[in-house]
Amino acid sequence: MTSPVRLRIILGEQNSQKVILQHGIPTSLSDLSKEIEKQCNLKGHFRLQFMDPDFDNEFMNLMSTSEIQDKSTLKVVFPTTPSDRDNSPTPQLDTSQSRSTCSSPALSLSSCDTLILSSPSTSASSGCVASVSPESSSRIKSSAWPAVFTVPRFAYDAELKLDQGNAAFKTHGTFLSPDPKLKISILDGLAEEIVRYKVYPTNTEFNQVAEALIEKHPCLKERGSANGYSGWKASLKYKLANYRTKLRNIGYTEVTVNSLKHKPAGISSPAYNIKKPRKAEVNYCPSHPLGETPETLEEVRVTLLSEIKKKNNEKTLRMLMDKTFSIRRHEVVKESPPIADFKTRWPALFRTEEICAEFERITTVPLVSTYFAKMDRYSAKLMKIYAK
C-alpha cells in the first residue's frame, strides 16, 4: 500500500499550507495540480514550481512529478496583471490572468503546449522587456490554453441539479440524464469558458474539456460511450459552431476573417482556407482596441515612422507598437504581405526588442527567457550527445 505523502505548498509571501496525498504522489502533473487545487481551495489557472537541489534549491518549474518526494516544498505561481508586476511580486489567489514580461532568463514554462507565465525578477541580457499598454490590452487574450481545463460554475439551478446527481451517483451509482435546460446551461457555460482561450479548439482540446466535465461531475458520464464523454464532445463541437456564428454577427474579427466575403472570387465554401491559429498563437487576429478604427490606427502607424528616427525613444515606440498590434495582425492574416513591404510599413518591428515583444503579444510567451530556460534544462544532455 502506498504511504501518504506530505507536501508544503507556498501560496504567497508568508502564506503556506500542508497538503497530504493519501495515495502517494500522482503519476501525472495534472492530477497533482487538481489535488492541490482541491485541498488549498484555489481558483483559476496556476503552475507549480519545486526547489531544485541542482540549482541550490532555487524554485524551478515542475515538469514531472518524479522531481518531488515526501516533505517536498512546492510553490503555486499565478499569472499576474501589469499593475501587479510594478507593485508586488507576490501571486494572488483568484487573480485575473494577464501577460508576463519577457525579462527574466530564469523563467521557464509549464509542462505542455499551454504556456502560463510568472512575473519577472531580472532582466535578460538583450534588454527585451515586453509589456502591454492598458489601452491595447483590453481586446487581446491574456493566456494560452490551460494545462488543466477548469470547468466553470454553471447557473445556480444547474449546479443544484448537478450536486444532487453527483450525490446519487456516489451513493447508488445512478447516472443523471440531463434535461434540455440543464444540458443547454452546461454547454453554454463550457462554450463561454472555451472562447476565453480560442474560438477554434482542436479535437484534443475538445476531448480535454469533455473529460474535465465528467471528472468534475461523474453523474454526467455516458453509459453507452467507450470513454464516457463522446456525446458531450459532439455537442460541444456543435455549440462552438453556433457560438462562432454569434461572434461573427457582432463582428468578432477572428471569426469574420473567415466569412464568405473574404474568400477568393468564385469560392463559396465556408470551409475553404480557414484562417485560424496553427501553432502557438493566442492572439491570432485580435479586434482593434476600444474606440479605435483602421483609420485611426493607420495614423498611429505613420506617427511610428517618425518616432523611430528619434534616439532613446524605446518607451514611446513600445506604447505605439502595442496600440497598433491588432492592425498589424490583420495585415498579416488577411493580406500576407511580402516581408520587404511589411518592413517598409513597420520598420520598428524589425528591431531586436520589438521582435521579442511581438512574439509575446502573439503567444504570451517571453521569447528570450524561454530560450534560456530551455537551454538550462537541456544543455547538459546536449553536451553529452555532442561529446560522443
Stockholm file with secondary structure:
# STOCKHOLM 1.0

chainA/1-388         MTSPVRLRIILGEQNSQKVILQHGIPTSLSDLSKEIEKQCNLKGHFRLQFMDPDFDNEFMNLMSTSEIQDKSTLKVVFPTTPSDRDNSPTPQLDTSQSRSTCSSPALSLSSCDTLILSSPSTSASSGCVASVSPESSSRIKSSAWPAVFTVPRFAYDAELKLDQGNAAFKTHGTFLSPDPKLKISILDGLAEEIVRYKVYPTNTEFNQVAEALIEKHPCLKERGSANGYSGWKASLKYKLANYRTKLRNIGYTEVTVNSLKHKPAGISSPAYNIKKPRKAEVNYCPSHPLGETPETLEEVRVTLLSEIKKKNNEKTLRMLMDKTFSIRRHEVVKESPPIADFKTRWPALFRTEEICAEFERITTVPLVSTYFAKMDRYSAKLMKIYAK
#=GR chainA/1-388 SS CCCCEEEEEEEETTEEEEEEETTCSCSSHHHHHHHHHHHHTCCSCCEEEEEEGGGTTEEEECCCGGGCCTTEEEEEECCCCHHHHHHCCSCCTTCCCCCCCSCCTTCCCCSSSCCCCCCCCSCCTTCCCCCCCHHHHTTSCCSCCCSSCCCCCCCHHHHHHHHHHHHHHHHHCCCCCCCHHHHHHHHHHHHHHHTTTCSSCCHHHHHHHHHHHHHHCGGGCCTTSSSSCHHHHHHHHHHHHHHHHHHHHTTCHHHHTTSGGGSCTTCCCTTTTCCCCCSSCSSSSCCCCTTCCHHHHHHHHHHHHHHTTSSSCHHHHHHHHHHTHHHHHHIIIIICCCHHHHHHHCGGGGSHHHHHHHHHHHHSCCHHHHHHHHHHHHHHHHHHHHHC
#=GC SS_cons         CCCCEEEEEEEETTEEEEEEETTCSCSSHHHHHHHHHHHHTCCSCCEEEEEEGGGTTEEEECCCGGGCCTTEEEEEECCCCHHHHHHCCSCCTTCCCCCCCSCCTTCCCCSSSCCCCCCCCSCCTTCCCCCCCHHHHTTSCCSCCCSSCCCCCCCHHHHHHHHHHHHHHHHHCCCCCCCHHHHHHHHHHHHHHHTTTCSSCCHHHHHHHHHHHHHHCGGGCCTTSSSSCHHHHHHHHHHHHHHHHHHHHTTCHHHHTTSGGGSCTTCCCTTTTCCCCCSSCSSSSCCCCTTCCHHHHHHHHHHHHHHTTSSSCHHHHHHHHHHTHHHHHHIIIIICCCHHHHHHHCGGGGSHHHHHHHHHHHHSCCHHHHHHHHHHHHHHHHHHHHHC
//
